[in-house]
């Protein structure tokens, strides 16, 4: 399968606006959504995610949180990546947001460190 990496001017502008909004509240933790669907988490996902994200800087940990039911498929698997430095997380968000992975468009945002450390990983009402 051939996947086009070219995007239109409108798509680039939309991505730039989303990334710019995200950069207002940077964090060492990023949240990846829509990388895989419900029931698609396998033993390789954590390692693959860690390896991919290591391109941006030192990864402290990767946490995969699967929501059993009650949310749309795009929201059902939340992958959290904690970096050693905020700068690494910024590079990851800029590069990974709206990237294609396995036929899906990945959504990547920052996630508050305090919530991550408290293992408050479920989506908030304003995310759904």
C-alpha positions as CSV (number, residue, x, y, z in Angstrom):
1,X,0.0,0.0,0.0
2,X,1.3,3.4,-0.9
3,X,0.6,6.2,1.6
4,X,0.9,9.8,0.5
5,X,3.0,11.9,2.8
6,X,2.1,15.1,0.9
7,X,-0.6,17.2,2.4
8,X,-2.6,20.2,1.1
9,X,-2.0,23.7,2.2
10,X,-5.2,23.6,4.2
11,X,-4.2,20.4,6.0
12,X,-0.8,21.9,6.9
13,X,-2.5,25.1,8.2
14,X,-4.9,23.0,10.3
15,X,-2.1,20.9,11.7
16,X,0.0,24.0,12.5
17,X,-3.0,25.6,14.3
18,X,-3.5,22.5,16.4
19,X,0.2,22.2,17.3
20,X,0.4,25.9,18.1
21,X,-2.5,25.5,20.5
22,X,-0.9,22.4,22.1
23,X,2.4,24.2,22.6
24,X,0.8,26.7,24.9
25,X,0.9,24.1,27.7
26,X,3.9,21.9,27.1
27,X,4.7,19.0,29.4
28,X,7.2,16.1,29.6
29,X,4.3,13.7,29.0
30,X,2.5,13.3,25.6
31,X,-0.7,11.4,24.9
32,X,-1.0,9.5,21.6
33,X,-4.5,8.6,20.5
34,X,-5.8,6.6,17.6
35,X,-2.6,4.6,17.0
36,X,-4.5,1.4,17.5
37,X,-8.2,0.5,18.0
38,X,-10.0,-1.4,20.7
39,X,-8.6,-4.9,21.2
40,X,-5.5,-4.2,19.0
41,X,-3.0,-3.6,21.8
42,X,-0.3,-6.3,21.5
43,X,3.0,-7.1,23.2
44,X,5.0,-5.1,20.7
45,X,3.1,-1.8,21.0
46,X,5.0,-0.5,24.0
47,X,8.4,-1.3,22.7
48,X,7.6,0.1,19.2
49,X,6.2,3.3,20.7
50,X,9.3,3.7,23.0
51,X,11.7,3.1,20.0
52,X,9.8,5.6,17.8
53,X,9.7,8.2,20.5
54,X,13.4,7.8,21.4
55,X,14.1,9.6,18.2
56,X,13.0,12.8,20.0
57,X,14.9,12.3,23.3
58,X,15.2,10.0,26.3
59,X,12.0,8.2,27.1
60,X,11.4,7.6,30.8
61,X,8.3,5.4,30.4
62,X,5.5,4.3,28.2
63,X,2.1,3.6,29.6
64,X,-0.8,2.1,27.6
65,X,-4.2,2.6,28.9
66,X,-7.1,0.8,27.2
67,X,-10.7,1.9,28.0
68,X,-12.9,-1.2,28.0
69,X,-16.1,0.4,26.6
70,X,-18.2,3.4,26.3
71,X,-16.0,5.6,24.1
72,X,-15.4,5.9,20.3
73,X,-12.8,3.7,18.8
74,X,-10.3,6.6,18.3
75,X,-10.4,7.3,22.0
76,X,-10.2,3.7,23.3
77,X,-6.5,3.3,23.5
78,X,-4.4,6.0,25.1
79,X,-0.7,5.8,24.9
80,X,1.3,8.0,27.3
81,X,5.0,8.7,26.8
82,X,7.0,10.4,29.5
83,X,10.2,12.1,28.3
84,X,13.2,13.2,30.4
85,X,12.9,16.8,28.9
86,X,10.0,19.0,27.8
87,X,12.0,19.8,24.6
88,X,11.9,16.2,23.6
89,X,8.1,16.1,24.1
90,X,7.7,19.3,22.0
91,X,9.6,17.7,19.1
92,X,7.4,14.6,19.4
93,X,4.1,16.5,19.4
94,X,5.2,18.6,16.4
95,X,6.2,15.5,14.4
96,X,3.7,12.9,15.5
97,X,0.4,14.9,15.5
98,X,-1.7,13.9,12.4
99,X,0.9,11.3,11.3
100,X,-0.4,8.2,9.7
101,X,0.2,4.9,11.6
102,X,-1.3,1.6,10.4
103,X,-3.9,3.4,8.3
104,X,-4.9,5.7,11.2
105,X,-4.3,9.4,11.8
106,X,-2.6,9.8,15.2
107,X,-3.6,12.5,17.5
108,X,-0.8,13.7,19.8
109,X,-1.1,16.3,22.6
110,X,0.7,17.1,25.9
111,X,-0.6,15.6,29.1
112,X,-0.2,17.2,32.6
113,X,2.6,15.5,34.5
114,X,0.7,15.7,37.7
115,X,-2.2,13.7,36.3
116,X,0.1,11.2,34.7
117,X,2.1,10.7,37.9
118,X,-1.3,10.2,39.8
119,X,-2.2,7.6,37.1
120,X,-5.3,9.8,36.3
121,X,-5.3,8.5,32.7
122,X,-9.0,8.3,31.8
123,X,-10.4,10.9,29.4
124,X,-11.9,14.0,30.9
125,X,-15.4,15.0,29.9
126,X,-14.0,17.8,27.6
127,X,-11.9,15.3,25.6
128,X,-14.9,13.1,24.5
